[in-house]
Amino acid sequence: MSTRPDGTRGAYGTGRDALLDAAVRVVADRGLRNLTYRAVAQEAGVTHGLVTHYFGTREELIGQALTYSLQMSTTVVSPEPGSGRLDVLVEGLGDLVASTPAVQAFQYELALEARRTPRLAPELQAVYRGYREALARELAAAGLDDERLVAVVFAAIDGLVFQQVCGVNDLPTDEVVATLRSLLALARADPDGSVTARP
């Protein structure tokens, strides 16, 4: 049996998703430079020929693993997409990070590697754009349609995830998220509807 990034167990060789799970774990545990067909096959408990069958190139494997990791993480933006409810924005973020640390670490490993390997940058930028777009939709539904605010909120959420993954957060992630929601509620209550900073 293999352990998926969400902590559940899956049978070896259950297809593409099992291999993507394995690729995520390899990168999270050993870094991108150790991502090989053999390493993924060993992690998934299959032959490396099966990895080659599903992913023609290493770049294809990396790209699909990034997309897969995004799909596993963006659901936390809101349990009620489009509702505009700030009280449930990124609800359960701390639990998501705790249950999928490999997925989060995988994305940070790729972010660091993209500094050294520029050809990875477009795919990584697409993943981050996906997060920001999901967040922007929720904030817009809440009446906070401001790209600068989206950037600030995303930076806060991304920082909280990074700190929890690295084990350096001084406060529980969900407590800080509650404070972030309160700040957003204040921004929404601004009588002139602006989200600009005041002196």
C-alpha atoms as a printed R data frame, in Angstrom:
    type eleno elety resid chain resno       x      y       z
1   ATOM     1    CA   MET     A     1   0.000  0.000   0.000
2   ATOM     2    CA   SER     A     2   1.086  3.589  -0.638
3   ATOM     3    CA   THR     A     3   0.228  6.673   1.424
4   ATOM     4    CA   ARG     A     4  -1.323  9.542  -0.505
5   ATOM     5    CA   PRO     A     5  -0.495 13.145   0.369
6   ATOM     6    CA   ASP     A     6  -3.889 13.417   2.088
7   ATOM     7    CA   GLY     A     7  -2.858 10.641   4.469
8   ATOM     8    CA   THR     A     8  -5.152  7.980   3.011
9   ATOM     9    CA   ARG     A     9  -3.828  4.650   1.812
10  ATOM    10    CA   GLY     A    10  -4.059  3.485  -1.769
11  ATOM    11    CA   ALA     A    11  -3.141  0.290  -3.569
12  ATOM    12    CA   TYR     A    12   0.107  0.164  -5.472
13  ATOM    13    CA   GLY     A    13  -0.178  0.712  -9.188
14  ATOM    14    CA   THR     A    14  -3.643  2.284  -9.087
15  ATOM    15    CA   GLY     A    15  -2.794  4.507 -12.043
16  ATOM    16    CA   ARG     A    16  -1.780  8.033 -12.811
17  ATOM    17    CA   ASP     A    17  -2.862  9.577  -9.484
18  ATOM    18    CA   ALA     A    18  -0.890  7.001  -7.494
19  ATOM    19    CA   LEU     A    19   2.198  7.920  -9.514
20  ATOM    20    CA   LEU     A    20   1.581 11.638  -9.005
21  ATOM    21    CA   ASP     A    21   1.241 10.993  -5.256
22  ATOM    22    CA   ALA     A    22   4.572  9.211  -5.384
23  ATOM    23    CA   ALA     A    23   6.234 12.015  -7.363
24  ATOM    24    CA   VAL     A    24   4.998 14.593  -4.846
25  ATOM    25    CA   ARG     A    25   6.417 12.550  -1.952
26  ATOM    26    CA   VAL     A    26   9.773 12.031  -3.681
27  ATOM    27    CA   VAL     A    27  10.219 15.764  -4.259
28  ATOM    28    CA   ALA     A    28   8.965 16.697  -0.776
29  ATOM    29    CA   ASP     A    29  11.292 14.203   0.915
30  ATOM    30    CA   ARG     A    30  14.382 14.291  -1.336
31  ATOM    31    CA   GLY     A    31  14.169 17.426  -3.487
32  ATOM    32    CA   LEU     A    32  13.487 17.898  -7.176
33  ATOM    33    CA   ARG     A    33  16.966 16.831  -8.232
34  ATOM    34    CA   ASN     A    34  16.186 13.332  -6.976
35  ATOM    35    CA   LEU     A    35  12.965 13.030  -8.986
36  ATOM    36    CA   THR     A    36  13.581 10.178 -11.403
37  ATOM    37    CA   TYR     A    37  11.341  7.559 -12.968
38  ATOM    38    CA   ARG     A    38  13.050  4.952 -10.786
39  ATOM    39    CA   ALA     A    39  12.497  6.958  -7.589
40  ATOM    40    CA   VAL     A    40   8.811  7.464  -8.398
41  ATOM    41    CA   ALA     A    41   8.394  3.806  -9.323
42  ATOM    42    CA   GLN     A    42  10.056  2.687  -6.112
43  ATOM    43    CA   GLU     A    43   7.888  5.042  -4.034
44  ATOM    44    CA   ALA     A    44   4.724  3.793  -5.771
45  ATOM    45    CA   GLY     A    45   5.783  0.143  -5.753
46  ATOM    46    CA   VAL     A    46   5.631 -0.283  -9.536
47  ATOM    47    CA   THR     A    47   8.114 -0.759 -12.371
48  ATOM    48    CA   HIS     A    48   9.722  2.358 -13.798
49  ATOM    49    CA   GLY     A    49   8.313  1.405 -17.207
50  ATOM    50    CA   LEU     A    50   4.832  2.239 -15.893
51  ATOM    51    CA   VAL     A    51   5.996  5.752 -14.966
52  ATOM    52    CA   THR     A    52   7.412  6.156 -18.478
53  ATOM    53    CA   HIS     A    53   4.100  4.948 -19.907
54  ATOM    54    CA   TYR     A    54   2.099  7.645 -18.100
55  ATOM    55    CA   PHE     A    55   4.624 10.477 -18.388
56  ATOM    56    CA   GLY     A    56   6.741 10.651 -21.520
57  ATOM    57    CA   THR     A    57   9.250 13.083 -20.068
58  ATOM    58    CA   ARG     A    58  10.410 14.198 -16.652
59  ATOM    59    CA   GLU     A    59   9.098 17.680 -17.469
60  ATOM    60    CA   GLU     A    60   5.650 16.212 -18.163
61  ATOM    61    CA   LEU     A    61   5.755 14.416 -14.812
62  ATOM    62    CA   ILE     A    62   6.691 17.636 -13.011
63  ATOM    63    CA   GLY     A    63   3.992 19.639 -14.796
64  ATOM    64    CA   GLN     A    64   1.262 17.119 -14.060
65  ATOM    65    CA   ALA     A    65   2.383 16.788 -10.437
66  ATOM    66    CA   LEU     A    66   2.140 20.565 -10.061
67  ATOM    67    CA   THR     A    67  -1.377 20.594 -11.504
68  ATOM    68    CA   TYR     A    68  -2.318 17.686  -9.249
69  ATOM    69    CA   SER     A    69  -0.962 19.473  -6.167
70  ATOM    70    CA   LEU     A    70  -2.962 22.590  -7.067
71  ATOM    71    CA   GLN     A    71  -6.170 20.551  -7.371
72  ATOM    72    CA   MET     A    72  -5.543 19.053  -3.943
73  ATOM    73    CA   SER     A    73  -5.014 22.428  -2.297
74  ATOM    74    CA   THR     A    74  -7.343 25.023  -3.850
75  ATOM    75    CA   THR     A    75 -10.437 23.391  -2.394
76  ATOM    76    CA   VAL     A    76  -9.498 24.934   0.963
77  ATOM    77    CA   VAL     A    77 -10.114 28.490  -0.328
78  ATOM    78    CA   SER     A    78 -13.804 28.104   0.524
79  ATOM    79    CA   PRO     A    79 -16.098 25.193   1.359
80  ATOM    80    CA   GLU     A    80 -18.863 27.273  -0.245
81  ATOM    81    CA   PRO     A    81 -17.359 28.656  -3.472
82  ATOM    82    CA   GLY     A    82 -18.935 31.919  -4.590
83  ATOM    83    CA   SER     A    83 -20.823 32.471  -1.327
84  ATOM    84    CA   GLY     A    84 -18.881 35.570  -0.313
85  ATOM    85    CA   ARG     A    85 -18.758 34.271   3.255
86  ATOM    86    CA   LEU     A    86 -15.598 35.568   4.886
87  ATOM    87    CA   ASP     A    87 -16.283 33.474   7.990
88  ATOM    88    CA   VAL     A    88 -15.426 30.288   6.063
89  ATOM    89    CA   LEU     A    89 -12.574 31.651   3.928
90  ATOM    90    CA   VAL     A    90  -9.685 29.138   4.021
91  ATOM    91    CA   GLU     A    91 -11.546 27.194   6.672
92  ATOM    92    CA   GLY     A    92  -9.498 24.252   7.878
93  ATOM    93    CA   LEU     A    93  -6.224 25.549   6.413
94  ATOM    94    CA   GLY     A    94  -4.223 24.212   9.351
95  ATOM    95    CA   ASP     A    95  -5.808 20.779   9.008
96  ATOM    96    CA   LEU     A    96  -5.141 20.738   5.261
97  ATOM    97    CA   VAL     A    97  -1.461 21.486   5.791
98  ATOM    98    CA   ALA     A    98  -1.233 18.907   8.572
99  ATOM    99    CA   SER     A    99  -2.857 16.235   6.403
100 ATOM   100    CA   THR     A   100  -1.012 17.054   3.154
101 ATOM   101    CA   PRO     A   101   2.447 18.266   4.185
102 ATOM   102    CA   ALA     A   102   4.089 16.570   1.199
103 ATOM   103    CA   VAL     A   103   1.869 18.471  -1.249
104 ATOM   104    CA   GLN     A   104   2.782 21.794   0.345
105 ATOM   105    CA   ALA     A   105   6.495 20.960   0.643
106 ATOM   106    CA   PHE     A   106   6.505 19.808  -2.995
107 ATOM   107    CA   GLN     A   107   5.304 23.218  -4.168
108 ATOM   108    CA   TYR     A   108   7.906 25.067  -2.085
109 ATOM   109    CA   GLU     A   109  10.658 22.758  -3.331
110 ATOM   110    CA   LEU     A   110   9.647 23.592  -6.904
111 ATOM   111    CA   ALA     A   111   9.498 27.307  -6.105
112 ATOM   112    CA   LEU     A   112  13.092 27.215  -4.885
113 ATOM   113    CA   GLU     A   113  14.235 25.069  -7.795
114 ATOM   114    CA   ALA     A   114  12.618 27.489 -10.268
115 ATOM   115    CA   ARG     A   115  15.151 30.098  -9.132
116 ATOM   116    CA   ARG     A   116  17.927 27.817 -10.370
117 ATOM   117    CA   THR     A   117  16.030 26.322 -13.309
118 ATOM   118    CA   PRO     A   118  14.113 29.099 -15.085
119 ATOM   119    CA   ARG     A   119  12.270 26.693 -17.418
120 ATOM   120    CA   LEU     A   120  10.206 25.616 -14.372
121 ATOM   121    CA   ALA     A   121   9.022 29.175 -13.730
122 ATOM   122    CA   PRO     A   122   6.037 29.230 -16.142
123 ATOM   123    CA   GLU     A   123   4.460 26.115 -14.629
124 ATOM   124    CA   LEU     A   124   5.067 27.329 -11.101
125 ATOM   125    CA   GLN     A   125   3.616 30.737 -11.966
126 ATOM   126    CA   ALA     A   126   0.526 28.972 -13.327
127 ATOM   127    CA   VAL     A   127   0.045 27.170 -10.007
128 ATOM   128    CA   TYR     A   128   0.344 30.380  -8.004
129 ATOM   129    CA   ARG     A   129  -1.961 32.143 -10.448
130 ATOM   130    CA   GLY     A   130  -4.509 29.376  -9.837
131 ATOM   131    CA   TYR     A   131  -4.412 30.011  -6.087
132 ATOM   132    CA   ARG     A   132  -4.723 33.778  -6.518
133 ATOM   133    CA   GLU     A   133  -7.615 33.441  -8.981
134 ATOM   134    CA   ALA     A   134  -9.538 31.161  -6.607
135 ATOM   135    CA   LEU     A   135  -8.954 33.606  -3.768
136 ATOM   136    CA   ALA     A   136  -9.859 36.612  -5.943
137 ATOM   137    CA   ARG     A   137 -13.211 35.022  -6.839
138 ATOM   138    CA   GLU     A   138 -14.075 34.516  -3.175
139 ATOM   139    CA   LEU     A   139 -13.029 38.003  -2.131
140 ATOM   140    CA   ALA     A   140 -14.945 39.534  -5.057
141 ATOM   141    CA   ALA     A   141 -18.047 37.601  -3.987
142 ATOM   142    CA   ALA     A   142 -17.572 39.153  -0.553
143 ATOM   143    CA   GLY     A   143 -17.451 42.649  -2.080
144 ATOM   144    CA   LEU     A   144 -13.660 42.937  -1.903
145 ATOM   145    CA   ASP     A   145 -12.709 43.186  -5.548
146 ATOM   146    CA   ASP     A   146  -9.173 44.593  -5.292
147 ATOM   147    CA   GLU     A   147  -6.149 42.851  -6.800
148 ATOM   148    CA   ARG     A   148  -3.774 44.451  -4.271
149 ATOM   149    CA   LEU     A   149  -5.854 43.085  -1.413
150 ATOM   150    CA   VAL     A   150  -5.848 39.654  -3.065
151 ATOM   151    CA   ALA     A   151  -2.043 39.849  -3.267
152 ATOM   152    CA   VAL     A   152  -1.742 40.733   0.428
153 ATOM   153    CA   VAL     A   153  -4.189 38.049   1.575
154 ATOM   154    CA   PHE     A   154  -2.553 35.417  -0.612
155 ATOM   155    CA   ALA     A   155   0.888 36.353   0.723
156 ATOM   156    CA   ALA     A   156  -0.430 35.960   4.278
157 ATOM   157    CA   ILE     A   157  -1.983 32.564   3.562
158 ATOM   158    CA   ASP     A   158   1.083 31.342   1.672
159 ATOM   159    CA   GLY     A   159   3.306 32.482   4.533
160 ATOM   160    CA   LEU     A   160   1.152 30.677   7.098
161 ATOM   161    CA   VAL     A   161   1.323 27.458   5.082
162 ATOM   162    CA   PHE     A   162   5.098 27.764   4.699
163 ATOM   163    CA   GLN     A   163   5.566 28.386   8.422
164 ATOM   164    CA   GLN     A   164   3.427 25.392   9.356
165 ATOM   165    CA   VAL     A   165   5.201 23.106   6.878
166 ATOM   166    CA   CYS     A   166   8.545 24.199   8.305
167 ATOM   167    CA   GLY     A   167   7.303 23.928  11.893
168 ATOM   168    CA   VAL     A   168   8.165 27.529  12.761
169 ATOM   169    CA   ASN     A   169   4.698 28.959  13.372
170 ATOM   170    CA   ASP     A   170   4.354 30.486  16.840
171 ATOM   171    CA   LEU     A   171   0.556 30.479  16.747
172 ATOM   172    CA   PRO     A   172  -1.786 27.843  15.325
173 ATOM   173    CA   THR     A   173  -2.499 28.555  11.662
174 ATOM   174    CA   ASP     A   174  -6.263 28.618  12.104
175 ATOM   175    CA   GLU     A   175  -6.035 31.217  14.915
176 ATOM   176    CA   VAL     A   176  -4.106 33.547  12.621
177 ATOM   177    CA   VAL     A   177  -6.598 32.871   9.817
178 ATOM   178    CA   ALA     A   178  -9.406 33.966  12.149
179 ATOM   179    CA   THR     A   179  -7.631 37.289  12.659
180 ATOM   180    CA   LEU     A   180  -7.152 37.635   8.896
181 ATOM   181    CA   ARG     A   181 -10.886 37.105   8.391
182 ATOM   182    CA   SER     A   182 -11.629 39.824  10.966
183 ATOM   183    CA   LEU     A   183  -9.378 42.253   9.088
184 ATOM   184    CA   LEU     A   184 -11.151 41.415   5.836
185 ATOM   185    CA   ALA     A   185 -14.525 42.027   7.482
186 ATOM   186    CA   LEU     A   186 -13.275 45.467   8.550
187 ATOM   187    CA   ALA     A   187 -12.124 46.197   4.994
188 ATOM   188    CA   ARG     A   188 -15.552 45.203   3.688
189 ATOM   189    CA   ALA     A   189 -17.261 47.452   6.229
190 ATOM   190    CA   ASP     A   190 -15.258 50.496   5.062
191 ATOM   191    CA   PRO     A   191 -17.975 53.095   4.357
192 ATOM   192    CA   ASP     A   192 -16.513 54.357   1.074
193 ATOM   193    CA   GLY     A   193 -15.915 50.820  -0.191
194 ATOM   194    CA   SER     A   194 -12.193 51.313  -0.682
195 ATOM   195    CA   VAL     A   195  -9.461 48.987   0.489
196 ATOM   196    CA   THR     A   196  -6.683 51.555   0.264
197 ATOM   197    CA   ALA     A   197  -4.222 52.191   3.042
198 ATOM   198    CA   ARG     A   198  -4.689 55.351   5.083
199 ATOM   199    CA   PRO     A   199  -1.869 57.412   6.603
